[in-house]
Amino acid sequence: MPTYVARVRDSKGNAKKEKIVAETPGQARSALRQQGFFIQEIKQAQSLSLKSDIDLSGIQSALIGVSVKDKAVFSRQFAALVNAGVAIVRGLGLLSEQCRNPKMKKALSEISSDVQQGVNLSDAMRKHPQCFDNLYVSMIQAGEVGGVLDEVLNRLAKLLEDVAKLQNQIKSAMAYPTVVGLLAIAIFIGMTVFLIPIFAGIFKQLNAPLPALTQFMLGVSEVLRSWKLVVVIALVIAATIAYRMYYKTRVGKETIDRLALKVPLFGDLIQKTAVARFSRTFGALTRSGVPILTALEIIRDTAGNQVIANAVDASRRDIQQGGMISVALEKEKVFPVMAIQMISIGEETGELDKMLGKVADFYEDEVEQAVKALTSIIEPLMIVVLGGMVGMILLSMYLPLFGVFDHIK
C-alpha cells in the first residue's frame, strides 16, 4: 500500500507532519481524523511522473486567470446543486461543462475525476491553488468534516461576492483618474514632440532670448525625439525591476507596506479595506468550523499587506500562549480602536463570528464612503493637472514671443 505524507494540526493547534500507510487518500484522511488531527494537506510520498506532452488547451488555461467573480458564481451554483441533493461528482461535471473560463473548466474536470476515485473534495481542490486558494480549501474541508458543505459554499459565495464588490468599487473609483492621467500623458508627449519643434525653429530665426521654462521644455522635446529617450526608458525599467526585487524581500515589503498605510487619503483607505477583509474572512472561517489558529494563519497569508500580516501573526502567537485576539491586535497599533473594541466584545460574549460580521459590514461601508470621497477629490484634481500640463507647454512657447514683441516696440 502507498505511503501518504500529511501536514496536520493537533488539538492544540501545533503544526506537524505525519506519515500514514493507506490504500487511498480518503482512508488516510479518515485514519488521521480518528487520531484527532485537522488535516491541511495530504499527498502520496512517491514522486509524481512528469508529463511531456504539450497541450495547447493547457497553455491557454495557464495564460488566463480565475477571478473572484468566477469563484463566487461557482460557489453559489455548487451550493444550490449540493442542497438539491445532486451528487458531488455529477455537480462538478455539470458545472465543468457550463464553465466558460478554460482554467476553471480544466480544474473542475480534474477535481471531478479525483473525487470519483475516492479523493476528498478539499484534497482534490488543493491540487489547483491557482483556482482555489488555501482559504477556500480550508472552508471546504471544514464543511466536509461538519457535514454542512452546502452552508459553507453559500458562505464562500457571500464572502467572495463581498470581496468582488469591494474590488469593483475601488476599480470604478480609479477608472476616471487613470483615463485622465493617460490622456494627460498622451497630450503632453504629443505637444512636446510635434508642437514644440515648430516653435523652436521660429525662436532660432528670431534669435530671441529664451526664458528658463522654454529652455527646459525644449530640452524635454529634444530628449523625446532622440536616442536619449532609450536611456530614460532603460532607467525607468531598471528602477521598476529594482523596486520589485526590493519588495519581494521581507524588509522591503514591510517598509513599503508601512509607508503605504501613512500615505494621505490612500493610507486610510488601505487600512479600512484590510480591516474589512480581515473581519469578513475571519468570521467566515470561524463560523465554518475552522480552528482559530488555522484561520489566523490563512488570513496572515492572504492579508495583502505585510504590516497587517505581522499583526495577525502576532495575535496568532499570543492566542497559542493563551492570550486574546483583541489584546494582540492592540499591541501592534495597526487596527482602528473601534474594531479592536468590537472584537474584544465578541470574545467576551462568545459571539466572535457575529461581531466580526458587524465589523466587516461597518468598515465595508466606510470603504465605500471613502472611495466616493476620494473620487470627488481626484476628479477635479486630475482636471487641474491636465490643464496645468497643457498650460505649461503653451506658456513656455509664448513667453519668448512676448519678449520679441517688447524688443520690437
Buried (B, 14 or more C-beta within 10 A) or exposed (E): EEEBBBBBBEEEBEEEEBEBEBEBBBBBBEBBEEEEBBBBBBBEEEEEEEEEEEEEEBEEBEEEEBBBBBBBBBBBBBBBBBEEEBEBBEBBBBBBEEBEBBBBBBBBBBBBBBBBEEBBBBBBBBBBEEBBBBBBBBBBBBBBBEEBBBBBBBBBBBBBBBBBBBBEBBEEBBEEBEEBBEEBEEBBEEBBBEBBEEBBEEBEEEEBEBBEBBEEBBEBBBBBBEEEEEEEEEEEEEEEEEEEEEBEEEEBBBBBBBEBBEEEEEBBBBBBBBBBBBBBBBBBBBBBBBBBBBBBBBBBBBBEBBBBBBBBBBBBEBBBEEBBBBBBBBEBEBBBEEBBBBBBBBBEEEEBBEBBBBBBBBBBEBBBEBBEBBBEEBBEEBEEBBEEBBEBBEBBBEBBBEBBEEEEE
